[in-house]
Amino acid sequence: MKKLLFISGSLRKDSYNTALLKEAEKILNESLNCSFLSYSEIPYMNQDIEFDEIPSIKRVRKEVEDSDAIWIGTPEYNHSYSGVLKNLMDWLSRPLVAGDYSTAVIRGKKVAISSVAGSSSGSFAREKLKEMLHLFSCTVCEKEIGISLGKRFSDATLILTEEEKRNLKMECQALLEMLD
Ligand SMILES: Cc1cc2nc3c(=O)[nH]c(=O)nc-3n(C[C@H](O)[C@H](O)[C@H](O)COP(=O)(O)O)c2cc1C
């Protein structure tokens, strides 16, 4: 079975973005081997330590390298993706061998994206995320879901509307076709 790695751009315990990824996992886990990347402990990118043997960095790079695709769900922070996600992507984008960018684990990866945010539904964050992913020569899934929380902002859990459920299923289907 092919491997899908979910990456939530929110470290929040009750994150709506993580909740949406879990809904996608429920749809996909019969077809794909799904797991979630844990990366809250990785250090900030700093070129002084870039080629040090950092166990958490080795682990996240290996998990990304071993996956056939990743699904990034990001909140929108000030019209962009979150800072923790940017820091992770900076680590994943750097070469394992100095100067040889083809060795970066994110390079050429198949990626699905989603966002749960305020009124913009995370459209600014998704556009900026796609811009960065294109820099890494990633193939981005043609379907993507953006959810505007509206009145659900303070709800304990994310309850999807019927239309959102349909859109999520369509993105899952498009991802499966990408992996065929
Ligand atoms: C620092 C910060 C900036 C934010 N900026 C935006 C924004 O520009 N557009 C938007 O739609 N929502 C914005 N939000 C709202 C978040 O996108 C929203 O709370 C989202 O649900 C957080 O994701 P999570 O539930 O996965 O943690 C912002 C929230 C924070 C904390």
The ligand as an SDF file (V2000), in Angstrom:
LIG
                    3D

 31 33  0  0  0  0  0  0  0  0999 V2000
   -1.6720   35.0240   14.3140 C   0  0  0  0  0  0  0  0  0  0  0  0
   -2.9720   34.6920   13.6270 C   0  0  0  0  0  0  0  0  0  0  0  0
   -3.2660   35.2920   12.4370 C   0  0  0  0  0  0  0  0  0  0  0  0
   -4.4260   34.9420   11.7530 C   0  0  0  0  0  0  0  0  0  0  0  0
   -4.6560   35.5000   10.5240 N   0  0  0  0  0  0  0  0  0  0  0  0
   -5.7200   35.0800    9.7850 C   0  0  0  0  0  0  0  0  0  0  0  0
   -5.8980   35.5360    8.4530 C   0  0  0  0  0  0  0  0  0  0  0  0
   -5.1060   36.2930    7.9150 O   0  0  0  0  0  0  0  0  0  0  0  0
   -6.9710   35.0660    7.7470 N   0  0  0  0  0  0  0  0  0  0  0  0
   -7.8700   34.1750    8.2930 C   0  0  0  0  0  0  0  0  0  0  0  0
   -8.8120   33.7750    7.6000 O   0  0  0  0  0  0  0  0  0  0  0  0
   -7.7150   33.7070    9.5530 N   0  0  0  0  0  0  0  0  0  0  0  0
   -6.6650   34.1360   10.3110 C   0  0  0  0  0  0  0  0  0  0  0  0
   -6.4740   33.6450   11.5830 N   0  0  0  0  0  0  0  0  0  0  0  0
   -7.4250   32.6510   12.1090 C   0  0  0  0  0  0  0  0  0  0  0  0
   -6.9040   31.2120   11.9460 C   0  0  0  0  0  0  0  0  0  0  0  0
   -6.6340   30.9120   10.5930 O   0  0  0  0  0  0  0  0  0  0  0  0
   -7.9400   30.2480   12.4960 C   0  0  0  0  0  0  0  0  0  0  0  0
   -8.0810   30.4780   13.8840 O   0  0  0  0  0  0  0  0  0  0  0  0
   -7.6090   28.7920   12.2540 C   0  0  0  0  0  0  0  0  0  0  0  0
   -8.7020   28.0120   12.6170 O   0  0  0  0  0  0  0  0  0  0  0  0
   -6.4740   28.2900   13.0810 C   0  0  0  0  0  0  0  0  0  0  0  0
   -6.2240   26.9600   12.7200 O   0  0  0  0  0  0  0  0  0  0  0  0
   -6.2640   25.7370   13.7600 P   0  0  0  0  0  0  0  0  0  0  0  0
   -7.6630   25.6330   14.2980 O   0  0  0  0  0  0  0  0  0  0  0  0
   -5.9090   24.5720   12.9050 O   0  0  0  0  0  0  0  0  0  0  0  0
   -5.2480   26.0380   14.8290 O   0  0  0  0  0  0  0  0  0  0  0  0
   -5.3300   34.0080   12.3110 C   0  0  0  0  0  0  0  0  0  0  0  0
   -5.0340   33.4220   13.5540 C   0  0  0  0  0  0  0  0  0  0  0  0
   -3.8580   33.7540   14.1900 C   0  0  0  0  0  0  0  0  0  0  0  0
   -3.5330   33.0780   15.5210 C   0  0  0  0  0  0  0  0  0  0  0  0
  1  2  1  0
  2  3  1  0
  2 30  2  0
  3  4  2  0
  4  5  1  0
  4 28  1  0
  5  6  2  0
  6  7  1  0
  6 13  1  0
  7  8  2  0
  7  9  1  0
  9 10  1  0
 10 11  2  0
 10 12  1  0
 12 13  2  0
 13 14  1  0
 14 15  1  0
 14 28  1  0
 15 16  1  0
 16 17  1  0
 16 18  1  0
 18 19  1  0
 18 20  1  0
 20 21  1  0
 20 22  1  0
 22 23  1  0
 23 24  1  0
 24 25  2  0
 24 26  1  0
 24 27  1  0
 28 29  2  0
 29 30  1  0
 30 31  1  0
M  END
$$$$
